[in-house]
């Protein structure tokens, strides 16, 4: 259709990068249709993001591409800090079996990830990808459907959407449309990024090396079987690639050495001052820019997609309270800001910075690395719990609130599966023992089950996690974040009135079921 003719779609997603396609897949698996608009006609072929943590691997599992991504990913050992002579100052180890059921750090080639996501998108009848188009307008912002205007070879088109997801990058047209502006977190450095393919015996520990050299800080990592990434901060100098990477190559190496990409990036730390206007939302680089020093840039964008998709589904398909959508920005913005600030701190510490305090920071870093147990603690999860709000009831006796439930393998009926696949897309109450009458009544009123962890047939991970958090029961959201906690010695959630109205929908709750004598959860979202 062209001209003033228009069609409608439940959700329009602007941008078919990893964040936009993941959002479309998460919505599709909940029965929400979307149209994805992308200016490129195919996957962008050059590598960009290269690292992902186990929490985000869990999001890809939810999007239906967990196994496919495993086939193209490579577990990493963690992070090493090296001095200017490449001597090891500290190691921050990452395990191959993290809290979420995946390696804590995985390396990958972004075009391979995008191909996996695009292939999955093509298999979903709920999704339509329109490539080779230019989005020219979003809005105006009203209380009704949002108009999205785009142009292709046939002319101008209009789409009317119940919601618009702006996944259109750092120069986002969507951010401009909602009147958003950048908040500068005061980090900006120019780096040279080099991606290489070679069969050379590259000196590598199967993790990330950070060279803490104030004259020429560098980052190095193995991405794939024969793929490597170097990043250098250069000061008004130009050096051949082979000279830059020589410390990692065999002496006088003259074999195969293909420079896949050599480019300059300006690493910035920024967060948008608003992430939403009505039913228009910002995700990924449209909402935040993160320096790469802790590998959380793409991870933050995929967390955006995970956080918003289940909330949007409940509003669009099940008549949930519109206030549920308010929690997207109130949860994601402070969380992302914290991650960006951590990346900035790590960047200044590891690269030495450019100011007069750089030498002091390097000495402090070297001393801190010698503190017993510090490097082990720093190797754990880098992201904080979600802050308190309507969907996270934090408190003195609720240490688990805002964190993620572990994902062990479970076998409640003798068949081994991952926890998230068993629980589906519903809210869930997990209990340390058989639930009492009050918890059972609450679960029935919400259309879910209170599920004793002893019924799950896991390896004891969940019971140990509840004991460590001094919890008798936890209420899990569809994204497996702990929403509320019954502390040890308690019998019921004490803050039900604060969050229960947001959980009720216009659909009737699913009746409880008992199968083979065990408590099983039945999802309220199909």
N, C-alpha and C positions, 0 to 999 in steps of 0.2 A: 504493500500500500504506500502511496505517496501523497504529497500535499497535505491537506487538512484531515485526511482520513486517518483513523487511529484504531489500534487494537489494545486490548488490556492483557495484563499478566499479573499473577499474584505478586511475584518478586522480579525486579530487574536488577541484575548485577553488572556493574560497569567495571570491566577488567577481568581477563581470563588468565591471570597469573595464578600461582599456587594458592593465594588467599581466596580469590574470587571463585576458582573452581572447587576448592574444598568447601566453601560456604554453600555452593550449589549442590554438591553431593550430600552434605549433611542435611540440607533442607529436603532433598529428594528422598532420602531414606526415611524421612518423616512424612512423606506424602505431599510436600509443598513444591509446586511447579515454579520454574524460573526461566528467564531468558537472560543469557550472558552475552554482553556486547564487548567485542574486543577489536582493537585497531589492527592487530597483526592477523595474518591469515593462517599462521601455524605457530608452533612453539618457538619462542625466541631461542636461537641455537647456542648462544654463548653462556658459559658458566657464570653464576653470581653467588648465591648462597651455597654453602658447602657443609654446614653443620646443623644438627638437630638433636634435641634432648629426648629422653624417654617419655616425658609427659606429652610431647607433641607427636611422638610415634603412636601414642594411644589415640590421639585425635585422628590420625590417618587411618587407624584401625576402625574407628567409628565411621569414617567416610567410606569404608569398604575397600581400601587399598593397602591394608596392612601387610599382607603376604607379598603383594607385588612390589611394595617398597623394600621389604626385606631382601628381595632378590637383587636390588641395585644399590643397597646400602652397605657400608663397611664400619663395623664397630671400632671405636677409637679408645686408646688407653687413658686419655685425659690431657692435661696441660703440663708442660715443663717450662720453667723460667730459666733462661740461660744468661750468663753475663756476656760482655763484649767479646770474650775469647771462646764463647760457646761452651763454657763449663756450666754444669747443672747447679742452679741455686736451690731449686725446689721442684718437687713433683706433686701435682694434684691429681690423684688417680680417680678414674671413673670405672665403675664395674660393668661387666657384661650382662648383668641381670639386675636391673634397677627396680625401684618401687612400682613402676607401672608395667612391668613385665617385658621390658626391652632394654638393650644396652643404654647406659646413661648418656652416652654420646655416640652419634652415628655420623659418618661422613658420606656425602653423596654428591652427584653431579646434578645441578638444578635442571638442565634440560631433560635428563632422564626422569626426575621426579615429575616434571610437568607433562611428559609423555604418558606416564602412568596415570596421572590425574585426568588428562584429556581422554585417554582410552576408556577410563571408567565413566566419564561424563557421557561419552557416545553410547554407552550401554544403558543409560538411564532415560526412559521415555518422559520423565518429568522435567528434563533439562533440554533447552535448545541453545546452542552456541551459534552466534552470528559473528563471523570473523570479517576482517577487512572493512570495518565501519568506524566512523568517527562520531563520538557523542558530542553534540554541540550545545545541549542545554538540559538542565534539570530544574524542575519547578514550573511555576512558582510554588512556594511552600504554602499549602492550605491544609485544612482539616480533612479533606477528601483525598482521592487518589492523586498520585504525583505523576506529572507528565515528563517523560524522557524523550528528547529529540535527538535523532542521529541521522547521519548521512552516509550513503553508499553510492555505488556506481549508478543506481537507478534513481537517485534523488534523495529527498528528505522524508523521514518517517517519524511517526510519533507512537510511543507506547504509554499506556496509562497503567500504573503499578500501585498495588497496595503498600509496597515498601520498596525502597531503592537502597542498594548496598554499593557504596563508592569504594571500590578496590582498585582505584585508578592511579596509584603511585604518588610520589612526592610532589608532582606538579598537578595534583588532583583538581579537576574541574568541579567535582562534587563538593570538595571542601570550600571552594570559592562560592559555589551556589548557596551553601548554607551560611555563608558569612564567617567561616572559620579562619583563624590566623595562627601562625606558628608562635609558640613560646620557645624561645631560644635558651637551651640549658648550658650554653657557653662551652661548647667543645667543637672545634673545627680544625681539621688537619688534612693536608693533601698527601695521599699515598699512591704509590705505584703498585698495581696488582698484576701478577704474572701467573698465567696458567700454562703448564707444560705437560706434554706427553712424551715419555721416554722409557726405555727398558734398562737404563743405567741402574747400577746398584746404589741408589740414592741413600745417603745416610739418614735413617729415619727410625723413630721408636714407635711408630704406629699411633701417634697422638699428635698434639699440636705443640710446636716449639715457639716460644716467645723470646726473642733476643732483646734483653733489656739494656740496650746500648744507646746512650743519649745522642751519639753522633749519627748512628744509622740503625734505629730500631727496626726489627723485622719480625714477621710471623711466617711460619712454615708448617705445612700439613700435607699428608698424603690423602688424596681424595678417593682414588680408585686404584685398580690393579697397576696401571701405568700412568696415572694422573696425579699431578702435584700442584700445589698452590703456594706461591710466595707473595708476601706483601711487604713493601719497604717504604719507610718515610724518608724521602730524599730532600736535601736542602740545596736548592738552586744548583743541581748537578744532573748530569745525564751520563748514565753508564750502560754499557751493553749488558743484556740479560745474562749471558754466560758468565760475565765477570761478577755480577751480583750473586748468582746462585753457586758459584764455584766452591764455597766452603762445604756444600752438601754433596757435591759430586766427586766421583773418583778422580784422583790426580790426573791431569792432562787427558781427561775423557774427550774422545773425539767421535763417539758413536751417535746413534739416533737421538735427536733432541728437537721436538716440534713445539714451537711457541704457539699455543692455541689462541691465546689472547694476551696482549699487553696493553694496559690502559691506566689512566689516572682517575682516582676517586677522591672526592672530598668527603671525609667522614664527618658527619654532623650529629648533634644530639638535640632533637626537637620533639615537641609534642603539641598537637593541635589544641587550641583553647576550647573547642567544642567539638563533640563527636556525633551530634545528632541534632536534627531539626525536624520535628514531627516524625514522619515515617522515613526520613532520609538519614542514613548512617554512614560513618566513615570506618574503614577497616584497613589494617596493614599500613603501608608507607603513606597512605593518604592521611593517617591519623598520627603517625609517629615515625621518627628516624632514630636508629640506634647505632652507635659505633660498634664495630664487629668484634671487640676484644673478648666477649664472653659468648659469642655465637648465638645471640638471642634475637636478632633482627627479624628473620622469617618466623621464628618460633612465636614471637609476640603477635604477629599477624594471624597465624593459625589459631592462636588462643582467642583472638577477636572473633573469628568465624565460629569457633566452638561455643563461646559464651552467648553470642547473639542468636545462633540458629535455633536452639531449643526454645528460647524465650519467644522469638518471633513465631515459631510454629504454634505455640500454645495460644498466642493472641490471634493469629490468622485462622487457624483451623478449629480451635476449641473454645473460643470466646473468653480467654483469660483476660484479667484486668489489664488495661493499657499501661498501668503503672509498672507492670513487669518490665516493660521496655526501658523505663528510666534507669533500671539497675545495670544496663549495659555500660553506659559511660561511667556511672558512679563506681562500678567494680573495676573495669578495665583501665580507665585512665590513671588512677593512682598506682595500680599494679605495674603498668607499663612505665610510668615515670620512675618508679623505684628501680626497675630493671635498667633503664637508660642511665640513671645516676650511678648504678653499680658498674655499668660498662665504662662510663667516664672515669670513675675512680680507678678501675683496673687499667684503663688506657694510660692515664697519667702515671700510675705506679710502674707499669711495665715498660713504657716507652721512655720514661724519664722526664717527659714534659719539655718545655722550652723556656721555663722561667728560672729565677734565681734559687727557688726552693727545690729544684730537681735533684740536686745532690743529696739534700736532706731526705727526700722521699726514697731515693735508692738505698740509702743506709738503713732507713726504717724498714723497708721491704726486706732487705737482707737479714736484718735482725728478727723480724716477725717470722720468716721462714724457718728459723731455728727453734721456735717455740714448740714443745712436744704436743702433738695432736692437732695443731692448727691446720696443717696441710690436709690432714684427713677430713677435718670438719669443712674446710673450704671446698673439698671435692664433692660434697653432697649437693642436694638440689640448690640451684642458684636463685630460684624465684620465691617470693614471700607468699604467705597466705593472703587470701582476699581480705580486705578490710571489713569491719562490721557494717551491716546494712540490713535491709528487709530480708535478704536471702542468705545472710551469714550472721548468726547470732553468737558473736564473740563474748567472752567473759572469763573471769578468773578460773573457773572450773570447766572451761570449754576450750582446752588447748587445741583440740582437733578441728574446731570450727574454722572454715575458710581454707583448709588443706584438702588434698585429694586422698580418697580412699585408695589403698593399694589394689593392684590387679593381679592376684595369683591365678594359677590354673585351678579350676574347681571341677568336681564330678559328682553332682548331687544325685544323679541317676545312673552312675557308672560310666557315663560318657564324658571324656575330658574336654573342657572348653575354657575359654577365658571368661573372667567374671563379668566383664561388660556385656559380652554376648548373651550371657545367661540373664542378666538383669534387664536388658532391653533399654527402652527409652523412658522409663517411668521413674518417678520418685520412689525411693526405697528406704525402709527402716531396717537397719542391721542391728541385731541384739546379741549381747554376750551370752544370754541364756534364753529360755523360752519366754516370750513376751507376756507381760501381765495383762489383765483385762483392759486397763486404760490405754495401753499402747495398741492393743488389738482393736479397740473401738476407734481410736484415732486413724489407724491404717484403713479400716473399713470406710470411714467417713471420707477419706481421700481417694478411695478406689485403688489402694495399693496393699501390699502385705508387709507385716513385720516379720523379718526373716532371721531366725537364729543362725549364727555363723557355723554352728556345729552341724547344720543340715547341708552345708555347701560342699563338704568333702574336699577342702583344700588342705594344704600342708601345715596349717596352724598359723599362717601369716596374719589372717584377719583377727583371730582371737588375741594374738600377741600385740597387734596394733591397738586394739581396744584397751587391753590392759595397760600398755604404755601410756595411752592417753587418758587413763582413769575414767573410762566411759562404760556405762551399762548399755547404751544404745546410741546410734547416730542416725540422723535423717540425711540421706544422700539425694542430691539433685540429679537431673538427667546427665549432667556433665561430670558426675561423680565427685563433686565438691561437697564437703560436709557442711550442711546447712545449719544443723542444730545438734546438740548433744544432751543426753541424759547422763549426768556425772555419776561416778561411783556412789552407791547408796541412794540414788534417786530412783523414782518410779515413772516419771513422766517428763516430757519437755515442758519447761517453765515459761516459754515465750511463744506458745502457739498462737495467741491472739495477734502477735506482730506479723506473722507470715502466713497464717492459714488463708486469709482472704485472697492472697495472690495465687494460691494453688487451685482454688475452685474454678471450674469452667462451666460452660452452659450445657455440656454433655453429661449424661448420667455416669457415675463412677462404675468401673468394671467390678462385678461381684467377685468376692474372694473365692479362692479355690484351694482344695487340698488334693494333692496327687501323691499316691504311694506313701501316705502318712507324713509327707514333708510339706513345709510351707514354701510355696512357690509364688513368685511375683508374676503378675500379668500386666503388661504395658498398657497404659491408657492412651498411647499414641501409636497408631499403626502407619 
